[in-house]
């Protein structure tokens, strides 16, 4: 029997396919999904959209950037995105440095799409997502995807409601991927990856971002058998020997296989482990520099939790060690601390590849050939771009929101034109302002020009008029045979003014 919540039937009894095909109110917003699931307006969301849960924002787990610094970074990122190919080829170290500082929140979704190569992939496959989205999909994968939708970030406002906007888009992205790569199908760890992308970009962009992560950054992670993740577990364990020998010996002593503690870390790219501020910073660097960032995060957490003898006293066996790794101390996951430690870990992409070849030989010796041979892994955005050189038009920025203005009907258009023509007729042409002559002109002022001087007849020589300075001198010039009279102080001070002018001026 269906449950009744707040006078409406619970969405638990309906399928996501039924909801997506039914009528959805266009005026509803993403934030309204929280109300459908029983969360009222009293529940305040944080700046990341979380209503509650362990990943909700707190001042202790994050470090805020001053607004003026954010504005400066936004200007720099806008310039980089406008000339992306030049920055990636000539100044990639600067791009890496800015990713390490953190991408501005307002541009994070666009930057992720450019870093991962999803922007180029989308432009080169126009209409592909719409084609996949319109297909029904394999029922085998559809049922599994539907069961996993409500498990993805249940405390985030986008996914808090069963059948809400966020879950509908998540269903579309995951279903489209099973049709795009039917040999891989669907893996549960893909859902949080797609959900993180959907928090920052539309469904089509999130789909191509998921494609790039699955094919270029983490190839083979979501294939049947999970051989690639097991291989990377061995790589992590080998790198731990160099970074934290004490942790390595403890795990080796208790025979704790890496697959027991690192599977969720790596397959979900730490999106379900770290505080959200740290997740975003890790993803900024991961999409720029590749999987070596994921290895570094894992090494930092293992070193912090098992790297001292005092820590090891509290975990004398396998069970205690696993419990310790499942409950990592918040101070080690704090944004500022974690990012500093990640940047100090001496592990490069070359170290990862070298260890990969070593572990692959060992795997073939013990288990034979891999059942699923993934494509080569790309270590960072620059290699992704060089592997698939983009065209210039692929990198052009398009507006993410396009407003469709309805075209006016012919009658309305004719009415508007008539009104415009009437307005034009009613508006009289502005008359030129006549200049009023000064009734008390000064002698230094020129006489007012005639309104309409007669044009000289052709062929006749024009006489130059006397200038304003010549006229007073001609009138006041004394006879040459008379001696000049002495001027008084008053006459000298008011030489250019007549008596009438003096009275008016004073």
Beta strands, then each sheet from edge to edge (+ up, - down):
strand 1: 4-5
strand 2: 8-9
sheet 1: 1+ 2-
end
